């Protein structure tokens, strides 16, 4: 099976510019899902002290939840390549008086942390921005033996079924960066020392209104919208409004289901890093 790893420079530049522009308002545009946080922290609570690498941390909205659930025994290495997002995250941590963290401006594929130094590595809604093979190799380098990697993402098929994939023209077709489950499974299987432990499926019943949905789209709460030309976006947004009014009786009460998966991946014991590569 062919797995897509190459992303063109134009897509990468658009994505970086998108996250720089959206950083100050990102928290108000996206929904933070607590269920996967609870699932992961339940698996980590037995550790007396926990060093977590949060890769693609963005503005830190999920990192804050890890601190809320794990308390002072948690130290998070917050890793992102976008300076604007990291700056927003630091400001938020100051508001919550969070001090057990390290900010690292870095690509996901070459993280400046020591070999076998991390108890858990987590990434939320970001893996489709990484070079998957290189990221997985870097994860197995920095993770301790028997530590776990948690990858929370939406699949292409899930993206096609949400409200944007169903009603916003070209949304599903534009978003080619997402993976399917079998592609992720194959990449994990090919990475020395990693083994897929389990796949958890999360479903969320969402309710919103047309005004809010239009606001989210205009502010590009999904980076997918940055892949549209200005003309394509305006035409698609107009059609989206028509589709919503046609398919929902009350534009002030629009309901749909979002889906995500969480891959729990073991870093197996007994293979030193020099043998991993």
C-alpha positions, 0 to 999 in steps of 0.5 A: 500500500502506498502511504502519502508522506510528501507535502508540497512547499506551497501547502507547508507555507500556507499552513504555517501562515495560517497558524500564525494568523489564527493563533490569537483566536484559535482557542475560541474557534476550536472545540477541545475534546476532553474524552481522549484526555481522560483516557490518556491520563488514566493510563499515566496516573500510576507514574510518580512523575510524568514527562510528556512530549506534546508535539504540535502543541499549538496554543496549548489548549490540550496541554492545559487539560493534561495539567488539570488532570495530572497535577504537579507531577506532570512536566510537559515539553511543548513542541511546535514549529510556529512561534505565534502559537507558542507565544499564545500558549505561554501567555495562557500558562501564565494565566493558569500559573502553570510552571512545569513546562518547557517550550521547544520551537522545533519540527516534529521530525527532529526534536531536541530531547534526549534519547529514552527520556520521555514517559509519553508522547502525545499529538492531537489533531496534528499528525497530518502536518508531519512527515509520518515516517520520520515522526514515528522514528523520532518518537521511538527515539525519545520515548523510554522503553515500554512508554506509549505514543498517543496519536489523536486524529481524524481520518479522511473517511471521518472528515468526509462525514462531518458537517464540513465534509458533507455540506461545504463544497470541496472541503473533503477533496481539498483535505488530502493530508489526512490519513486512513486507519490502514495507512497509519497502521502500516506506518507503525508496523514498519517502524522498528520498536513500535507496536499498535496497542489499540485504536479508540474511536470517539464520537461527539454530538455537536450542536451549533448555529449557522452564524457560528459555523460561518464565523468558524469557516471565515476565520479558518478554524480548520487549516483546510480552508487555507487551501482554498483560493479567495474566490473558491472559498467565497463561492463554497461558503455561499453554497454551504449556507444554501446547503445548511438551510436546505437540510436543516429545519432550524438554522439556530439548532444544527446538529451533527456528529464528529468522529476521531480516533486515538491510536495507542502505540507501545514503544517496545522494551529491549531494543536500544536506539542504535538498533532502532535505526 
